[in-house]
Amino acid sequence: MHKHHSALGVATTLKPAAPVTLIRPEAAARAARFFVEKFPGRSLYAVKANPSPDLIRTLFAAGITHFDVASIAEVRLVSEALGGKGKLCFMHPVKAEEAIAEAYRDHGVRTFSLDTIDELEKIMRATGNATDLELCVRLRVSSDHSELSLASKFGAELGETRELLMATRQAADALGICFHVGSQAMSPQAYTNAIERVRAAIVDAAVTVDIIDVGGGFPSVYPGMEPPALEGYFEAIHRGFESLPVSYSSELWCEPGRALSAEYSSLIVRVERRRGDELYINDGAYGALFDAAHIGWRFPVALLREDESDADLKGFSFYGPTCDDMDHMVGPFMLPEDVKAGDYIEIGMLGAYGCAMRTGFNGFSAETLVVVDDEPMASLYGEVQPVRRRANVIKLG
């Protein structure tokens, strides 16, 4: 294991030809403790955001004991990572019958989501009409306050919920209602509006509800996207939950993914070529920068150079290493205007969906992980100060 005092040391000493992923376990642990201590209910980590077994173990050690899994592969991954500990909740509304059966039989999964009668019948068949199920009916809600919509693929409309809730109530040991306001919700109003839709569904069906799951959507900090404090989201959710006509013993759940994992990692890339205000770097759309390319996400960036640049900042776009024209990140990414080929850049806040979206297209990959103990480039959980980084480098493969 190599040791370095800083991210700059990683760049200048290793001079990596391939991207290097920087890992910050303490940042993830701090986010987990924040949700455990401040959210007025139970927090489930949405594994899709970053399925790293090390991250899952870090979150578990910090108090996140429930996990939102969306596939049988994620069920197996979390079960193996935690040695069968933790509670797995299969929250994808459309699942293969074989996946439901394996999850129930082999991994102890008892919590499933659904948004149709067909899915309810599938779950009951696959579990042999089990009587110990927590079944969460997903409602369709607006994504108007979120940067990425999740309002079209899943969720029962209000006109469909009465029959579905009544049938699920008959089948379930515990009945839940869940929803998802979309990714990177920039206002607590997103949850307030969604909870009002939950109220209408409960009143219409006249059923006893045991679980209210407000899903994910909790934001992180990116350039041009500075959300209000998470405490405001928690307060709005708590007020809405307390006003619902539900059982006095009902539980409140949420499913943060981005908010727990975004600050966990960043990326060191090398500039291979400069063409005007375009930088050719060695990671991109088919690697950790999928969101930057395909939905125009702007990530914080910093130039890693021994002699700190005093040049003015300039907006750059990035081209990734593949031969595909779509491997383009428009940005703008603000860097000193004297950046040149051979320089190294740190790209921050890639813990959410960065490694999860990575492919091996054209043979490009990132094989080196570096564990660092500095602060992430931005944070919702504490004041970020520039500090010298200390790091351990782990070579994979």
C-alpha positions as CSV (number, residue, x, y, z in Angstrom):
1,M,0.0,0.0,0.0
2,H,1.4,3.4,-1.1
3,K,1.1,6.4,1.2
4,H,0.9,10.0,0.3
5,H,0.3,13.2,2.2
6,S,-2.1,14.8,-0.3
7,A,-4.0,14.5,-3.5
8,L,-1.4,16.7,-5.0
9,G,1.2,14.1,-3.9
10,V,-0.8,11.4,-5.6
11,A,-0.8,13.3,-8.8
12,T,2.9,14.4,-8.7
13,T,4.3,11.2,-7.2
14,L,2.3,8.5,-9.0
15,K,1.9,10.6,-12.2
16,P,-1.1,8.3,-13.0
17,A,-1.9,7.7,-16.7
18,A,-5.4,6.5,-15.7
19,P,-8.0,8.2,-13.6
20,V,-7.6,7.8,-9.8
21,T,-10.7,7.6,-7.5
22,L,-10.4,9.4,-4.2
23,I,-12.4,7.8,-1.4
24,R,-13.6,9.6,1.8
25,P,-15.1,7.2,4.3
26,E,-15.4,9.8,7.0
27,A,-17.5,12.0,4.7
28,A,-19.9,9.2,4.1
29,A,-20.0,8.3,7.8
30,R,-20.7,11.9,8.7
31,A,-23.7,12.0,6.2
32,A,-25.0,8.8,7.7
33,R,-24.8,10.0,11.3
34,F,-26.6,13.2,10.2
35,F,-29.6,11.3,8.8
36,V,-29.6,8.9,11.7
37,E,-29.6,11.7,14.3
38,K,-31.8,14.3,12.5
39,F,-34.3,12.6,10.2
40,P,-37.5,12.0,12.2
41,G,-37.7,8.3,11.2
42,R,-35.8,5.5,9.5
43,S,-33.3,6.1,6.7
44,L,-32.7,3.4,4.0
45,Y,-29.6,3.8,1.8
46,A,-30.6,3.7,-1.9
47,V,-27.9,1.3,-3.1
48,K,-28.2,2.2,-6.7
49,A,-26.4,5.6,-6.0
50,N,-23.2,3.8,-5.3
51,P,-23.0,0.0,-4.8
52,S,-19.5,-0.1,-3.3
53,P,-19.4,-2.8,-0.6
54,D,-16.9,-0.6,1.3
55,L,-19.4,2.3,1.3
56,I,-22.2,0.0,2.4
57,R,-20.1,-1.3,5.3
58,T,-19.2,2.3,6.2
59,L,-22.8,3.4,6.3
60,F,-23.8,0.4,8.3
61,A,-21.1,1.1,10.9
62,A,-22.4,4.7,11.1
63,G,-26.0,3.6,11.8
64,I,-27.7,3.0,8.5
65,T,-29.1,-0.5,9.0
66,H,-31.8,-0.5,6.2
67,F,-31.1,-0.6,2.5
68,D,-33.2,0.2,-0.5
69,V,-32.3,-2.4,-3.2
70,A,-33.7,-2.4,-6.7
71,S,-32.5,-5.8,-8.1
72,I,-31.7,-9.3,-7.0
73,A,-28.0,-8.4,-7.8
74,E,-28.2,-5.6,-5.2
75,V,-29.9,-7.9,-2.7
76,R,-27.0,-10.4,-3.1
77,L,-24.4,-7.6,-2.9
78,V,-25.7,-6.0,0.3
79,S,-26.3,-9.4,1.9
80,E,-22.7,-10.5,1.1
81,A,-21.2,-7.2,2.1
82,L,-22.9,-7.2,5.5
83,G,-22.8,-10.9,6.2
84,G,-26.6,-11.1,6.3
85,K,-27.0,-8.2,8.6
86,G,-29.2,-5.2,7.9
87,K,-32.7,-5.1,6.5
88,L,-33.2,-5.2,2.8
89,C,-36.2,-3.5,1.2
90,F,-36.9,-4.4,-2.4
91,M,-38.3,-1.1,-3.6
92,H,-38.4,-1.5,-7.4
93,P,-42.1,-1.6,-8.3
94,V,-41.6,-4.1,-11.2
95,K,-39.6,-7.2,-10.3
96,A,-39.0,-10.6,-11.8
97,E,-41.0,-13.3,-10.0
98,E,-37.8,-15.4,-9.6
99,A,-36.1,-12.3,-8.0
100,I,-38.9,-11.9,-5.5
101,A,-38.8,-15.6,-4.6
102,E,-35.0,-15.6,-4.1
103,A,-35.0,-12.4,-2.1
104,Y,-37.8,-13.8,0.2
105,R,-36.5,-17.3,0.5
106,D,-32.7,-16.9,0.6
107,H,-32.1,-13.3,1.9
108,G,-34.9,-12.7,4.3
109,V,-36.4,-9.8,2.4
110,R,-39.9,-9.1,3.6
111,T,-40.4,-5.5,2.3
112,F,-41.5,-5.0,-1.3
113,S,-43.0,-2.1,-3.3
114,L,-45.6,-2.3,-6.0
115,D,-47.8,0.0,-8.0
116,T,-50.3,-2.4,-9.7
117,I,-52.6,-5.3,-8.8
118,D,-50.5,-7.5,-11.2
119,E,-47.4,-6.8,-9.1
120,L,-49.2,-7.5,-5.9
121,E,-50.4,-10.9,-7.3
122,K,-46.8,-11.6,-8.5
123,I,-45.4,-11.0,-5.0
124,M,-48.0,-13.2,-3.4
125,R,-47.3,-16.1,-5.8
126,A,-43.5,-15.8,-5.5
127,T,-43.6,-15.8,-1.7
128,G,-46.2,-18.6,-1.4
129,N,-48.9,-16.1,-0.1
130,A,-46.7,-15.2,2.8
131,T,-48.3,-13.5,5.8
132,D,-45.3,-11.6,7.1
133,L,-44.9,-9.0,4.3
134,E,-44.5,-5.3,4.4
135,L,-45.9,-4.1,1.1
136,C,-45.5,-0.5,0.1
137,V,-47.8,1.0,-2.6
138,R,-46.0,3.5,-4.7
139,L,-47.9,6.7,-5.7
140,R,-47.0,8.8,-8.6
141,V,-46.1,12.4,-7.5
142,S,-44.8,15.5,-9.1
143,S,-41.0,16.1,-9.8
144,D,-41.5,19.8,-10.3
145,H,-39.1,20.8,-7.6
146,S,-36.3,18.4,-8.7
147,E,-33.5,18.6,-11.2
148,L,-34.2,15.1,-12.5
149,S,-37.7,13.8,-12.9
150,L,-38.9,10.4,-11.7
151,A,-42.6,11.1,-12.3
152,S,-43.3,9.1,-15.5
153,K,-42.1,5.5,-15.1
154,F,-43.6,4.3,-11.8
155,G,-46.4,5.1,-9.4
156,A,-50.1,4.6,-9.2
157,E,-52.3,7.6,-10.1
158,L,-54.8,8.7,-7.5
159,G,-57.7,7.2,-9.5
160,E,-56.1,3.8,-9.3
161,T,-55.1,3.8,-5.6
162,R,-58.3,2.9,-3.8
163,E,-58.6,-0.6,-5.1
164,L,-54.8,-1.2,-4.9
165,L,-54.5,0.0,-1.3
166,M,-57.5,-2.1,-0.2
167,A,-56.2,-5.2,-1.9
168,T,-52.7,-4.7,-0.5
169,R,-54.1,-4.1,3.0
170,Q,-55.7,-7.5,2.8
171,A,-52.5,-9.2,1.8
172,A,-49.9,-7.4,3.9
173,D,-48.9,-7.7,7.5
174,A,-47.9,-4.0,7.3
175,L,-49.2,-1.6,4.6
176,G,-47.0,1.2,3.4
177,I,-47.3,4.1,1.0
178,C,-44.2,5.3,-0.8
179,F,-43.3,7.9,-3.5
180,H,-40.2,9.5,-5.1
181,V,-40.2,13.3,-5.7
182,G,-37.3,13.0,-8.2
183,S,-33.5,13.4,-7.9
184,Q,-31.9,16.5,-6.4
185,A,-35.0,18.1,-5.0
186,M,-34.2,21.7,-4.5
187,S,-37.1,22.6,-2.2
188,P,-38.8,21.0,0.8
189,Q,-42.1,21.9,-0.9
190,A,-41.6,18.8,-3.1
191,Y,-42.2,16.6,0.0
192,T,-45.1,18.7,1.3
193,N,-46.9,18.4,-2.0
194,A,-46.3,14.7,-2.2
195,I,-47.6,14.0,1.3
196,E,-50.8,15.8,0.4
197,R,-51.3,13.3,-2.4
198,V,-50.7,10.5,0.2
199,R,-53.4,12.0,2.4
200,A,-55.9,12.0,-0.5
201,A,-55.1,8.4,-1.3
202,I,-55.5,7.3,2.4
203,V,-58.8,9.1,2.8
204,D,-60.2,7.7,-0.5
205,A,-59.3,4.1,0.4
206,A,-60.1,4.4,4.2
207,V,-57.3,1.9,5.1
208,T,-54.9,1.7,8.0
209,V,-51.4,2.6,7.0
210,D,-48.3,1.4,8.9
211,I,-45.4,3.0,6.9
212,I,-45.0,6.3,5.1
213,D,-41.9,6.2,2.9
214,V,-41.0,9.6,1.4
215,G,-38.3,8.1,-0.8
216,G,-35.2,9.8,-2.0
217,G,-34.4,13.1,-3.7
218,F,-32.5,14.7,-0.9
219,P,-29.9,17.0,-2.6
220,S,-26.2,17.6,-2.5
221,V,-24.2,20.7,-3.3
222,Y,-22.9,21.3,-6.9
223,P,-22.0,24.5,-8.7
224,G,-25.2,26.3,-9.5
225,M,-27.2,24.0,-7.3
226,E,-26.9,25.1,-3.7
227,P,-30.0,23.7,-1.8
228,P,-31.3,24.9,1.5
229,A,-30.2,23.1,4.7
230,L,-31.5,19.5,5.0
231,E,-33.0,20.3,8.4
232,G,-35.7,22.3,6.5
233,Y,-36.6,19.2,4.5
234,F,-36.8,17.1,7.6
235,E,-39.1,19.6,9.3
236,A,-41.4,19.8,6.4
237,I,-41.6,16.0,6.2
238,H,-42.2,15.7,9.9
239,R,-45.0,18.2,9.8
240,G,-46.7,16.5,6.9
241,F,-46.3,13.0,8.4
242,E,-47.8,14.2,11.8
243,S,-50.9,15.5,10.0
244,L,-51.7,12.3,8.1
245,P,-54.6,10.0,9.1
246,V,-52.4,7.0,9.9
247,S,-51.9,4.6,12.7
248,Y,-50.4,6.1,15.9
249,S,-47.6,3.5,15.6
250,S,-46.9,4.2,11.9
251,E,-43.3,4.5,10.9
252,L,-41.7,7.2,8.7
253,W,-39.0,6.1,6.2
254,C,-36.8,7.9,3.7
255,E,-34.4,6.5,1.0
256,P,-31.4,8.9,0.6
257,G,-28.9,7.8,-2.1
258,R,-27.1,10.9,-3.4
259,A,-27.2,12.7,0.0
260,L,-25.4,9.8,1.7
261,S,-22.9,9.0,-1.1
262,A,-22.1,12.2,-3.1
263,E,-19.3,13.4,-0.8
264,Y,-17.8,9.9,-0.6
265,S,-15.6,10.2,-3.6
266,S,-13.9,12.4,-6.2
267,L,-11.7,11.8,-9.2
268,I,-8.2,12.8,-10.4
269,V,-7.9,13.1,-14.2
270,R,-5.1,14.2,-16.4
271,V,-5.4,16.7,-19.2
272,E,-4.2,15.0,-22.4
273,R,-4.8,17.9,-24.8
274,R,-6.1,21.5,-24.8
275,R,-7.9,23.0,-27.7
276,G,-9.0,26.5,-26.9
277,D,-11.4,26.2,-24.1
278,E,-11.8,22.4,-24.6
279,L,-9.8,20.0,-22.4
280,Y,-9.3,16.4,-23.4
281,I,-9.2,14.3,-20.2
282,N,-8.8,10.6,-19.4
283,D,-12.3,10.0,-18.0
284,G,-15.7,11.0,-19.3
285,A,-19.2,10.1,-20.4
286,Y,-18.6,6.3,-20.3
287,G,-16.8,6.6,-17.0
288,A,-17.6,8.5,-13.9
289,L,-18.8,11.6,-15.7
290,F,-22.0,10.1,-17.2
291,D,-24.2,12.8,-15.5
292,A,-21.9,15.6,-16.7
293,A,-22.2,14.5,-20.3
294,H,-25.8,13.3,-20.6
295,I,-27.7,15.7,-18.3
296,G,-25.3,18.6,-18.1
297,W,-24.4,18.2,-14.5
298,R,-21.7,20.5,-13.3
299,F,-19.2,19.2,-10.7
300,P,-16.7,21.2,-8.7
301,V,-13.2,21.1,-10.1
302,A,-9.7,22.0,-8.9
303,L,-6.3,22.2,-10.6
304,L,-3.7,20.0,-8.9
305,R,-0.3,21.7,-9.6
306,E,2.7,22.0,-7.3
307,D,3.0,25.7,-8.0
308,E,-0.4,27.1,-7.4
309,S,-1.8,29.0,-10.4
310,D,-2.7,32.7,-10.0
311,A,-4.4,32.9,-13.4
312,D,-8.0,34.0,-13.6
313,L,-10.6,31.4,-13.8
314,K,-12.1,30.4,-17.2
315,G,-15.0,28.1,-18.2
316,F,-13.9,24.9,-19.9
317,S,-15.7,22.0,-21.4
318,F,-14.3,18.4,-21.3
319,Y,-13.9,15.7,-23.9
320,G,-13.5,12.2,-22.5
321,P,-11.0,9.6,-23.7
322,T,-13.2,7.5,-26.0
323,C,-13.6,7.9,-29.8
324,D,-17.2,8.9,-29.4
325,D,-18.3,12.5,-30.0
326,M,-20.9,12.1,-27.3
327,D,-18.1,11.7,-24.8
328,H,-18.4,15.5,-24.2
329,M,-19.1,17.4,-20.9
330,V,-20.2,20.9,-21.7
331,G,-19.8,22.3,-18.2
332,P,-18.6,25.1,-17.9
333,F,-16.0,23.8,-15.5
334,M,-14.1,26.7,-13.9
335,L,-10.3,26.3,-13.9
336,P,-7.3,28.6,-14.1
337,E,-7.0,29.8,-17.7
338,D,-3.4,28.6,-17.9
339,V,-4.4,24.9,-17.5
340,K,-2.4,22.8,-20.0
341,A,-1.8,19.2,-21.2
342,G,-0.1,17.2,-18.5
343,D,-2.0,19.0,-15.6
344,Y,-4.1,17.0,-13.2
345,I,-7.6,18.0,-12.2
346,E,-9.7,16.9,-9.2
347,I,-13.4,16.5,-10.0
348,G,-15.5,16.4,-6.8
349,M,-18.8,15.1,-5.6
350,L,-18.7,11.9,-7.7
351,G,-19.7,9.5,-5.0
352,A,-23.3,9.4,-6.2
353,Y,-23.7,7.7,-9.6
354,G,-20.1,8.2,-10.6
355,C,-18.7,4.7,-10.2
356,A,-22.2,3.2,-10.5
357,M,-22.5,4.4,-14.1
358,R,-18.9,3.5,-15.2
359,T,-18.4,1.2,-18.2
360,G,-15.4,-0.3,-19.9
361,F,-16.2,1.2,-23.3
362,N,-13.1,1.5,-25.5
363,G,-11.1,-0.2,-22.8
364,F,-10.9,2.9,-20.5
365,S,-11.3,2.3,-16.8
366,A,-10.2,3.5,-13.4
367,E,-8.3,0.9,-11.4
368,T,-6.7,2.8,-8.5
369,L,-8.6,3.9,-5.3
370,V,-7.0,6.3,-2.9
371,V,-8.4,6.6,0.6
372,V,-8.1,10.2,1.8
373,D,-9.0,11.9,5.1
374,D,-9.5,15.5,3.9
375,E,-12.9,17.2,3.4
376,P,-14.8,16.8,0.2
377,M,-14.9,19.8,-2.2
378,A,-18.4,20.7,-1.0
379,S,-20.6,19.6,1.9
380,L,-24.0,19.9,3.4
381,Y,-22.8,18.4,6.7
382,G,-20.0,20.8,7.8
383,E,-17.9,23.7,6.8
384,V,-15.4,22.7,4.2
385,Q,-11.9,24.2,4.6
386,P,-9.0,23.7,2.3
387,V,-6.7,21.3,4.1
388,R,-3.7,19.2,3.1
389,R,-4.7,15.7,2.1
390,R,-3.3,12.5,3.5
391,A,-3.9,9.4,1.5
392,N,-3.5,5.6,1.3
393,V,-3.4,4.2,-2.2
394,I,-5.0,0.9,-3.0
395,K,-4.2,-0.8,-6.3
396,L,-7.0,-3.0,-7.6
397,G,-6.7,-6.1,-9.7
